[in-house]
């Protein structure tokens, strides 16, 4: 796994094992340990994996950043609070896929702020900054990933930034206050159901206090039913890899003429 110095290898393995036991139990951890090597041995899976990793490395070289590679933040033992057990390891979104999802969302970026939950090393922050969002915010619970994101934001060679301010915030996602303006919320399967439900509840409370345009872009939507249950959102676009929700037409009409 990339992202950890060699002296942390023992802590990394221990942290992964501890996290897996808490989430899956003994039998679930054993099944997952046996299944992953078998999946990687499939020729088609290996070719796809290798191509994606090569594209990530090329992106980083071109822009002078460090956004590629998987990273397991819970294993660093610098994450505060008890919600670390619900975290999922960082893996960056493919550039072309992000552009595809933004196109499918059919939004006017200058009308929205953009929030990436589980922003990791900040690749999505860099990509979103290419668009004229009012502001771009990353919410990351791992101090180590947050520091990497800050370095990327300071040292990037992106020359086509068009957004307002871009920042990475080191904070538990449950505690992050939803922006009061129209907002795009981005999730790449960043945490398990308990945290997703809490974030969803925060969004609902925020909307009820201030109805406005909200879009949810959810990649690898393991808990899509959490968002399916939100009355003011409707599925707007979807594929095998993602689902996009937007404020329903009925709600848009109501907020327009209230």
Long-range contacts (C-beta under 8 A, 24 or more apart in sequence): 1-69, 1-70, 1-71, 1-72, 2-68, 2-69, 2-70, 2-71, 3-69, 3-70, 3-71, 3-72, 3-90, 3-144, 3-148, 4-71, 4-75, 4-76, 8-75, 8-76, 11-75, 11-76, 11-77, 12-72, 12-75, 12-76, 13-75, 14-75, 15-72, 15-74, 15-75, 15-76, 15-77, 16-72, 16-74, 16-75, 18-74, 19-72, 19-74, 19-75, 19-84, 19-85, 19-87, 22-85, 23-85, 23-86, 23-192, 52-94, 55-94, 55-95, 56-92, 56-94, 59-95, 59-123, 62-157, 63-126, 63-156, 63-157, 63-158, 64-155, 64-156, 64-157, 65-121, 65-122, 65-123, 65-126, 65-152, 65-155, 65-156, 65-157, 66-121, 66-148, 66-151, 66-152, 67-92, 67-120, 67-121, 67-122, 67-123, 67-126, 67-152, 68-92, 71-120, 71-121, 71-142, 71-145, 73-141, 73-142, 73-144, 73-145, 76-142, 76-143, 76-144, 78-142, 78-143, 78-144, 79-141, 79-142, 79-143, 80-172, 81-141, 81-172, 83-141, 83-172, 83-174, 83-191, 83-194, 83-195, 84-141, 86-191, 86-192, 86-193, 86-194, 86-195, 87-118, 87-141, 87-142, 87-190, 87-191, 87-192, 88-118, 88-189, 88-190, 88-191, 88-192, 90-118, 90-120, 90-121, 90-142, 90-145, 91-188, 92-120, 92-121, 92-123, 92-124, 93-123, 93-124, 93-127, 93-188, 93-219, 95-123, 95-127, 97-219, 97-241, 97-242, 98-124, 98-127, 99-127, 101-217, 101-219, 101-242, 101-244, 102-131, 102-217, 104-236, 104-237, 104-239, 104-242, 104-244, 105-184, 105-215, 105-217, 105-236, 105-237, 105-244, 105-246, 106-236, 106-237, 107-184, 107-215, 107-246, 109-133, 109-163, 109-184, 110-134, 111-182, 111-213, 112-181, 112-182, 112-183, 112-184, 112-213, 112-215, 113-137, 113-164, 113-179, 113-181, 113-182, 113-183, 113-184, 114-163, 114-183, 114-184, 114-186, 115-139, 115-176, 115-178, 115-179, 115-183, 115-184, 115-185, 115-186, 116-186, 117-173, 117-176, 117-185, 117-186, 117-187, 117-190, 117-191, 117-199, 118-173, 118-187, 118-188, 118-190, 118-191, 119-145, 119-149, 119-168, 120-145, 120-148, 120-149, 121-145, 121-148, 121-149, 121-152, 122-148, 122-149, 122-150, 122-152, 122-153, 122-168, 123-152, 124-186, 124-188, 125-149, 125-152, 125-153, 125-166, 125-168, 126-152, 126-153, 126-156, 126-158, 126-166, 128-163, 128-166, 128-186, 129-158, 129-161, 129-162, 129-163, 129-166, 130-158, 130-160, 130-161, 130-162, 130-163, 131-162, 131-163, 132-162, 132-163, 133-163, 133-164, 133-184, 134-163, 134-164, 134-181, 135-163, 135-164, 135-165, 135-166, 135-167, 135-179, 136-163, 136-164, 136-165, 136-166, 136-167, 137-166, 137-167, 137-168, 137-169, 137-179, 138-167, 138-168, 138-169, 139-169, 139-171, 139-173, 139-176, 140-168, 140-169, 140-170, 140-171, 141-170, 141-171, 141-172, 141-173, 142-170, 143-170, 146-170, 173-198, 173-199, 174-198, 174-199, 174-202, 176-202, 177-202, 177-206, 178-202, 178-203, 178-206, 180-206, 180-210, 180-212, 181-212, 182-212, 182-213, 182-214, 183-212, 183-213, 183-214, 183-215, 184-214, 184-215, 184-216, 184-217, 185-214, 185-215, 185-216, 185-217, 186-217, 186-219, 187-216, 187-217, 187-218, 187-219, 187-221, 188-219, 188-220, 189-218, 189-219, 189-220, 189-221, 189-222, 192-222, 192-223, 193-223, 193-226, 196-223, 196-226, 197-223, 197-226, 200-226, 200-227, 200-229, 200-230, 203-230, 204-230, 204-232, 207-232, 211-251, 211-254, 211-255, 211-258, 212-247, 212-255, 213-246, 213-247, 213-252, 213-255, 214-246, 214-247, 215-244, 215-245, 215-246, 215-247, 216-244, 216-245, 216-246, 217-242, 217-244, 218-242, 218-243, 218-244, 218-245
